[in-house]
Amino acid sequence: MAKTGMYVGLDIGTTSVKVVVAEFIEGQMNIIGVGNAKSDGLNRGIIVDIDKTVNAIQRAVRQAEEKAGIQIKSVNVGLPANLLEVESCQGMIAVSSESKEITDEDVRNVASAALVRSTPPERQIVAILPQEFTVDGFEGIKDPRGMIGVRLEMFGVVFTGPKTIIHNTRKCVEKAGLTVNELVIMPLALTETVLSDGEKDFGTIVIDMGGGQTTTSVMHDKQLKFTHVNQEGGEFVTKDVSIVLNTSFNNAEALKINYGDAYPERTSVSEEFPVDVIGKSEPVKVDERYLSEVIEARVEQIFKKSKEVLDEIDALELPGGVILTGGGASLPGVVDLAQEIFDASVKLYVPNHMGLRNPVFTNVISIVEYSAQLNDIYHIAKGAIPGEKIKSSQPIAVQQEVQYDTYTETPQDNYDDSEIHESGEKVTGKIKDFFSNIFD
């Protein structure tokens, strides 16, 4: 059950930065503030310009503060799955106290023992999730504190990621005048909050179609087993439309939103609309079917890359099927196209919170919900991660509003049109450390 208190989620995306302020009362989440600002400092999900990213964070936070009537001091930040590695871990210690009653310190010590490993210098431990404890041979214990025992064992999962991504994320948040309360691994938050208990247990695939990249995750046996990142997203669909129709990026985005469909069979050649073409004084008529075929080509390529890696681990055999979410999944026809390509059950996840009923907000809502569900055992084990400060599990503190500076927009970066002409381009995201025989 979620703790009572205030929580703030920050999603630093390729196309936009989103902030949600939520208040939990007896496990019930009430959203009281939302901020959404255009993002210019990221490319394919990775921060490439710290100052531009800081600018976007500050603008999004300012919007959320004004709507919620508070000052935000710390945030729970989403961390992308790029080069994420998932490993099992195990530790064992002798209970230290004379009474042999297991304390917080014992839990932290056994987590430290589980983290004794050789980590490459370019990587960093992001999180450790205790799954169960064993006290003197008695298994399946979720919280051993207060129990009597001589030997304490812990079994869990540890997540590591590139130091560059982790450092840049923290740097941007801190330069924006905020404190990182929790670094939340996005695929973990999504699978934990989007899926039902049955879907987590029997196995389900979640595909998050962001603006700059598409992340495919697999949850099975209530554990995140696999992640894969494809460096293509909804922004690439817009850029394809811009190039093929020879129109500006902003016009292409408007065409995609107003007339776009990823499934040409649903469209008509008789329905036409005007397009402002660069170099022509008068708009050019384009039919729905032609626009849909341009959109379909890129979305189909994205899905086929996900299918390739899912086939390698037989994940499409899982009974939960595929769940689509993210801004790119809100395009009409995406579910129909996905069903055709994956040959599996496909459904769209849409948040049910008033005013945020759009898949584009799934990530930031998941960050808030996941952070609020973290228990004391998680926070104690987290204190065993090298370099992590031991923090209280209490929600963030907020105060009344303050004065703000003014921030300006920056222009859209140029797009390399060679992307659209490369047929069958290589999958750029790598499969990183999934469990062998994870679906046995």
C-alpha positions as CSV (number, residue, x, y, z in Angstrom):
1,M,0.0,0.0,0.0
2,A,1.3,3.5,-0.9
3,K,2.4,5.7,1.9
4,T,0.5,8.8,2.8
5,G,2.2,11.9,1.7
6,M,3.3,14.0,-1.2
7,Y,5.4,12.6,-4.2
8,V,6.7,14.3,-7.3
9,G,7.7,12.4,-10.5
10,L,10.0,13.8,-13.2
11,D,10.2,12.2,-16.6
12,I,13.0,13.6,-18.8
13,G,11.9,12.6,-22.3
14,T,13.3,13.3,-25.7
15,T,10.4,15.4,-26.9
16,S,9.1,16.8,-23.5
17,V,9.8,16.9,-19.8
18,K,6.9,16.1,-17.6
19,V,6.3,16.6,-13.9
20,V,3.5,15.3,-11.8
21,V,2.7,16.2,-8.2
22,A,0.6,13.6,-6.4
23,E,-0.8,13.4,-2.9
24,F,-1.4,10.0,-1.4
25,I,-4.1,9.6,1.3
26,E,-4.5,6.1,2.6
27,G,-3.2,4.6,-0.6
28,Q,-5.4,6.8,-2.9
29,M,-3.5,8.9,-5.4
30,N,-4.7,12.4,-6.1
31,I,-2.9,14.4,-8.8
32,I,-2.7,18.1,-7.7
33,G,-0.2,19.5,-10.2
34,V,1.2,18.8,-13.7
35,G,4.0,20.4,-15.8
36,N,4.9,19.7,-19.4
37,A,7.7,21.5,-21.2
38,K,9.3,21.0,-24.7
39,S,12.6,19.2,-24.4
40,D,15.5,20.2,-26.6
41,G,18.5,18.8,-24.7
42,L,18.0,15.1,-25.5
43,N,18.7,12.9,-28.5
44,R,17.2,9.5,-28.7
45,G,16.5,9.4,-25.0
46,I,20.0,10.5,-23.9
47,I,20.9,13.9,-22.5
48,V,23.3,15.7,-24.9
49,D,22.9,19.2,-23.7
50,I,22.8,19.8,-19.9
51,D,21.8,23.5,-20.0
52,K,18.9,22.9,-22.4
53,T,17.7,20.0,-20.3
54,V,18.0,22.1,-17.1
55,N,15.9,24.8,-18.8
56,A,13.2,22.3,-19.7
57,I,13.1,20.8,-16.2
58,Q,12.8,24.2,-14.6
59,R,9.9,25.2,-16.9
60,A,8.0,22.0,-16.3
61,V,8.6,22.2,-12.5
62,R,7.4,25.8,-12.6
63,Q,4.1,24.8,-14.2
64,A,3.6,22.0,-11.7
65,E,4.4,24.3,-8.8
66,E,1.9,26.9,-10.0
67,K,-0.9,24.4,-10.4
68,A,-0.2,22.6,-7.1
69,G,0.5,25.8,-5.1
70,I,3.7,24.5,-3.6
71,Q,7.5,24.7,-4.1
72,I,9.1,21.4,-5.2
73,K,12.3,20.6,-3.4
74,S,13.0,17.0,-4.5
75,V,11.9,14.7,-7.2
76,N,11.7,11.0,-8.2
77,V,13.4,10.8,-11.6
78,G,12.9,8.2,-14.3
79,L,16.1,6.6,-15.6
80,P,16.0,5.1,-19.2
81,A,16.8,1.5,-19.9
82,N,19.8,2.2,-22.2
83,L,22.5,-0.5,-21.5
84,L,20.6,-1.6,-18.4
85,E,21.8,-4.9,-16.9
86,V,19.8,-7.1,-14.6
87,E,21.5,-9.7,-12.4
88,S,20.5,-11.9,-9.5
89,C,22.4,-11.5,-6.2
90,Q,22.7,-13.4,-3.0
91,G,24.3,-12.6,0.4
92,M,24.6,-14.3,3.8
93,I,25.8,-12.9,7.2
94,A,25.8,-13.9,10.9
95,V,23.3,-11.9,12.9
96,S,25.4,-9.4,14.9
97,S,23.3,-8.5,18.0
98,E,23.7,-10.4,21.3
99,S,20.0,-11.1,21.5
100,K,20.1,-12.4,17.9
101,E,17.1,-10.3,17.0
102,I,17.4,-9.1,13.4
103,T,17.6,-5.3,13.0
104,D,17.8,-2.7,10.2
105,E,21.6,-3.0,10.4
106,D,21.5,-6.7,9.7
107,V,19.3,-6.2,6.7
108,R,21.7,-3.5,5.4
109,N,24.7,-5.8,6.1
110,V,23.3,-8.7,4.2
111,A,22.5,-6.4,1.3
112,S,26.1,-5.3,1.3
113,A,27.2,-8.9,1.2
114,A,24.9,-9.5,-1.8
115,L,26.5,-6.5,-3.6
116,V,30.1,-7.8,-3.3
117,R,30.9,-8.0,-7.0
118,S,33.2,-6.7,-9.6
119,T,31.5,-3.7,-11.3
120,P,33.2,-2.3,-14.5
121,P,34.5,1.3,-13.9
122,E,32.1,2.7,-16.6
123,R,29.0,1.2,-14.8
124,Q,27.2,1.9,-11.5
125,I,24.8,0.1,-9.3
126,V,21.4,1.8,-9.7
127,A,19.2,-0.3,-7.4
128,I,18.9,-3.5,-5.4
129,L,15.6,-5.2,-4.9
130,P,15.4,-7.7,-2.1
131,Q,13.0,-10.5,-3.1
132,E,13.1,-12.8,-0.1
133,F,15.1,-13.6,3.1
134,T,16.0,-16.9,4.7
135,V,16.5,-17.0,8.5
136,D,18.2,-20.2,9.8
137,G,16.9,-22.1,6.8
138,F,13.3,-20.8,6.9
139,E,12.6,-19.4,3.5
140,G,10.1,-17.0,1.9
141,I,10.4,-14.2,4.5
142,K,9.8,-10.7,3.1
143,D,10.7,-8.7,6.2
144,P,13.0,-10.5,8.7
145,R,13.3,-7.6,11.2
146,G,12.3,-8.5,14.7
147,M,12.8,-12.2,14.1
148,I,15.3,-14.3,16.1
149,G,18.1,-16.0,14.1
150,V,21.7,-16.8,13.8
151,R,22.1,-16.8,10.0
152,L,20.5,-14.3,7.6
153,E,20.4,-14.8,3.8
154,M,19.0,-12.5,1.2
155,F,18.1,-13.2,-2.4
156,G,17.4,-10.3,-4.8
157,V,18.0,-8.5,-8.1
158,V,20.6,-5.8,-8.7
159,F,20.4,-3.3,-11.6
160,T,23.4,-1.5,-13.1
161,G,23.6,1.2,-15.7
162,P,26.1,3.5,-17.4
163,K,27.7,6.0,-15.2
164,T,27.4,8.7,-17.9
165,I,23.6,8.5,-18.0
166,I,23.3,8.4,-14.3
167,H,25.7,11.3,-13.7
168,N,24.1,13.5,-16.4
169,T,20.6,12.8,-15.1
170,R,21.6,13.8,-11.5
171,K,23.6,16.8,-12.8
172,C,20.6,18.2,-14.7
173,V,18.2,17.8,-11.7
174,E,20.7,19.3,-9.3
175,K,21.5,22.3,-11.6
176,A,17.7,22.9,-11.8
177,G,17.8,23.4,-8.0
178,L,16.3,20.1,-7.0
179,T,17.4,17.0,-5.1
180,V,17.1,13.5,-6.5
181,N,14.9,11.6,-4.0
182,E,14.9,8.4,-6.0
183,L,16.3,7.2,-9.3
184,V,13.5,5.1,-10.8
185,I,14.3,2.6,-13.5
186,M,11.6,3.3,-16.1
187,P,10.9,-0.3,-17.3
188,L,10.7,-1.4,-13.7
189,A,8.3,1.3,-12.8
190,L,6.2,0.7,-15.9
191,T,5.9,-3.1,-15.5
192,E,5.2,-2.8,-11.8
193,T,2.4,-0.2,-12.1
194,V,0.9,-0.9,-15.5
195,L,0.5,-4.6,-15.2
196,S,-2.0,-6.5,-13.0
197,D,-0.8,-9.2,-10.6
198,G,-1.7,-12.0,-13.0
199,E,0.1,-10.3,-15.9
200,K,3.2,-9.9,-13.7
201,D,3.1,-13.5,-12.6
202,F,2.3,-15.3,-15.9
203,G,4.4,-13.0,-18.1
204,T,3.7,-9.9,-20.2
205,I,5.5,-7.6,-22.6
206,V,5.4,-3.8,-22.2
207,I,6.4,-1.7,-25.2
208,D,7.0,2.0,-24.3
209,M,6.9,4.1,-27.5
210,G,8.6,7.3,-26.5
211,G,9.5,10.3,-28.7
212,G,13.2,9.4,-29.2
213,Q,13.3,5.7,-28.5
214,T,11.2,2.6,-27.9
215,T,11.8,0.4,-24.9
216,T,10.6,-3.2,-24.8
217,S,10.4,-4.9,-21.4
218,V,9.4,-8.4,-20.2
219,M,7.9,-9.1,-16.8
220,H,7.6,-12.8,-15.7
221,D,7.3,-14.4,-12.3
222,K,6.8,-10.9,-10.9
223,Q,10.3,-9.9,-11.9
224,L,11.7,-7.6,-14.7
225,K,13.5,-10.2,-16.8
226,F,14.5,-8.4,-19.9
227,T,14.8,-4.9,-21.5
228,H,15.8,-3.7,-25.0
229,V,16.1,-0.2,-26.3
230,N,15.5,0.7,-30.0
231,Q,16.8,4.2,-30.8
232,E,13.7,5.0,-32.8
233,G,10.5,6.6,-31.5
234,G,7.5,8.8,-32.4
235,E,9.8,11.7,-33.4
236,F,11.1,9.6,-36.2
237,V,7.6,9.2,-37.6
238,T,7.2,13.0,-37.7
239,K,10.6,13.4,-39.4
240,D,9.7,10.9,-42.0
241,V,6.5,12.7,-42.8
242,S,8.4,16.0,-42.9
243,I,10.9,14.6,-45.4
244,V,8.5,12.7,-47.7
245,L,6.0,15.6,-47.9
246,N,8.7,18.2,-48.0
247,T,7.1,20.2,-45.2
248,S,8.4,21.7,-41.9
249,F,8.8,19.6,-38.8
250,N,6.0,21.5,-37.0
251,N,3.6,21.0,-40.0
252,A,4.5,17.3,-40.1
253,E,3.7,16.9,-36.4
254,A,0.3,18.6,-36.9
255,L,-0.4,16.4,-39.9
256,K,0.5,13.3,-37.9
257,I,-1.8,14.3,-35.0
258,N,-4.7,15.5,-37.0
259,Y,-4.8,13.1,-39.9
260,G,-2.3,10.3,-39.1
261,D,-3.1,6.6,-38.9
262,A,-0.6,3.7,-38.6
263,Y,-2.9,1.3,-40.4
264,P,-3.5,2.2,-44.0
265,E,-6.5,-0.2,-44.4
266,R,-8.4,2.1,-42.1
267,T,-7.9,5.2,-44.3
268,S,-9.3,6.5,-47.6
269,V,-7.7,7.8,-50.8
270,S,-10.6,10.1,-51.3
271,E,-10.1,12.0,-48.0
272,E,-7.6,14.8,-48.7
273,F,-6.1,17.7,-46.8
274,P,-3.8,20.6,-47.7
275,V,0.0,20.5,-46.9
276,D,2.2,23.6,-46.9
277,V,5.2,22.4,-49.0
278,I,8.5,24.2,-48.9
279,G,9.2,25.9,-52.2
280,K,5.6,26.1,-53.3
281,S,3.3,29.1,-52.9
282,E,0.1,27.1,-52.7
283,P,-0.6,24.1,-50.5
284,V,-0.5,20.7,-52.0
285,K,-3.4,18.2,-51.6
286,V,-2.4,14.9,-49.9
287,D,-4.7,11.9,-49.2
288,E,-5.0,10.1,-45.9
289,R,-3.8,6.8,-47.4
290,Y,-0.5,8.2,-48.6
291,L,0.2,9.8,-45.2
292,S,-0.8,6.6,-43.5
293,E,1.7,4.6,-45.6
294,V,4.5,6.9,-44.6
295,I,3.7,6.5,-40.9
296,E,3.2,2.7,-41.3
297,A,6.7,2.2,-42.7
298,R,8.4,3.6,-39.7
299,V,6.1,2.1,-37.0
300,E,6.3,-1.3,-38.7
301,Q,10.1,-1.1,-38.6
302,I,10.1,-0.3,-34.9
303,F,7.8,-3.2,-34.1
304,K,9.8,-5.6,-36.2
305,K,13.0,-4.8,-34.3
306,S,11.2,-5.5,-31.1
307,K,9.8,-8.7,-32.4
308,E,13.3,-9.9,-33.4
309,V,14.6,-9.6,-29.9
310,L,11.5,-11.0,-28.3
311,D,11.6,-14.1,-30.6
312,E,15.1,-14.8,-29.4
313,I,13.8,-15.4,-25.9
314,D,10.4,-16.8,-26.9
315,A,8.7,-14.0,-25.0
316,L,5.8,-13.8,-27.4
317,E,4.7,-17.2,-26.1
318,L,3.9,-15.6,-22.7
319,P,0.1,-15.5,-22.0
320,G,0.0,-11.8,-21.1
321,G,0.6,-10.7,-24.7
322,V,1.8,-7.1,-25.5
323,I,0.8,-3.9,-23.8
324,L,1.6,-0.6,-25.7
325,T,2.0,2.7,-24.0
326,G,3.9,6.0,-24.4
327,G,3.1,9.0,-26.7
328,G,3.9,7.1,-29.9
329,A,1.2,4.5,-29.0
330,S,-1.6,7.1,-29.0
331,L,-1.5,7.3,-32.8
332,P,-4.6,5.6,-34.3
333,G,-4.0,2.3,-35.9
334,V,-0.9,1.4,-33.8
335,V,-2.7,-1.4,-32.0
336,D,-4.0,-2.9,-35.2
337,L,-0.5,-2.8,-36.8
338,A,1.0,-4.3,-33.7
339,Q,-1.4,-7.2,-33.6
340,E,-0.6,-8.0,-37.2
341,I,3.2,-7.9,-36.7
342,F,3.4,-9.6,-33.2
343,D,0.6,-12.1,-33.9
344,A,-0.3,-11.9,-30.3
345,S,-2.9,-10.2,-28.0
346,V,-2.2,-6.4,-28.0
347,K,-3.8,-3.7,-26.0
348,L,-3.2,0.0,-25.3
349,Y,-2.6,1.2,-21.8
350,V,-4.1,4.6,-21.0
351,P,-3.8,6.2,-17.5
352,N,-7.2,6.7,-15.9
353,H,-6.4,9.9,-14.0
354,M,-8.6,12.9,-14.8
355,G,-6.8,15.3,-17.2
356,L,-4.0,12.8,-17.9
357,R,-5.9,10.2,-19.9
358,N,-3.2,9.9,-22.6
359,P,-0.4,7.3,-22.9
360,V,2.1,10.2,-23.1
361,F,1.7,10.6,-19.3
362,T,2.2,6.8,-18.4
363,N,5.9,7.1,-17.6
364,V,5.7,10.1,-15.2
365,I,2.6,8.6,-13.4
366,S,4.4,5.3,-13.1
367,I,7.4,7.1,-11.5
368,V,5.1,8.6,-8.8
369,E,3.2,5.4,-8.1
370,Y,6.3,3.2,-8.0
371,S,8.1,5.6,-5.7
372,A,5.1,5.7,-3.3
373,Q,5.0,1.9,-3.1
374,L,8.7,1.4,-2.1
375,N,8.8,-0.1,1.4
376,D,11.2,0.2,4.3
377,I,13.2,-2.9,3.3
378,Y,14.0,-1.4,-0.1
379,H,15.2,1.8,1.5
380,I,17.4,-0.1,4.0
381,A,18.9,-2.3,1.3
382,K,19.5,0.8,-0.9
383,G,21.7,2.2,1.9
384,A,24.1,-0.7,1.1
385,I,24.9,0.6,-2.4
386,P,28.3,2.3,-2.5
387,G,28.0,6.0,-2.5
388,E,24.3,6.0,-1.5
389,K,23.3,8.0,1.5
390,I,20.9,6.4,3.9
391,K,17.7,8.2,3.5
392,S,14.4,8.2,5.3
393,S,11.5,6.5,3.4
394,Q,9.3,9.5,4.2
395,P,7.8,11.5,1.3
396,I,9.4,14.6,-0.1
397,A,8.9,18.0,1.7
398,V,7.2,20.8,-0.1
399,Q,6.8,24.5,0.8
400,Q,4.8,27.4,-0.5
401,E,5.5,28.9,-3.9
402,V,8.5,31.1,-4.7
403,Q,9.6,33.6,-7.4
404,Y,10.9,32.2,-10.8
405,D,13.2,33.3,-13.6
406,T,12.0,33.4,-17.2
407,Y,13.2,30.7,-19.6
408,T,13.2,30.7,-23.4
409,E,12.6,28.0,-26.0
410,T,15.4,26.8,-28.3
411,P,15.0,25.7,-31.9
412,Q,14.5,22.1,-33.1
413,D,17.7,20.3,-34.0
414,N,18.3,19.3,-37.6
415,Y,17.5,15.7,-38.7
416,D,19.7,13.5,-40.8
417,D,17.4,12.3,-43.6
418,S,19.7,9.3,-44.3
419,E,17.7,7.5,-41.6
420,I,14.6,7.2,-43.8
421,H,16.4,5.7,-46.7
422,E,18.2,2.9,-44.9
423,S,16.1,-0.2,-45.3
424,G,16.7,-3.0,-42.8
425,E,19.0,-0.9,-40.7
426,K,20.8,-2.7,-37.9
427,V,19.2,-2.8,-34.5
428,T,21.1,-0.2,-32.5
429,G,19.9,-1.1,-29.0
430,K,21.7,-4.1,-27.5
431,I,20.2,-6.9,-25.4
432,K,22.0,-6.6,-22.1
433,D,22.2,-9.5,-19.6
434,F,18.9,-11.3,-19.5
435,F,18.6,-14.5,-17.5
436,S,19.2,-17.7,-19.5
437,N,16.1,-19.9,-19.6
438,I,14.1,-17.2,-17.8
439,F,10.8,-18.6,-19.1
440,D,11.4,-22.2,-18.1
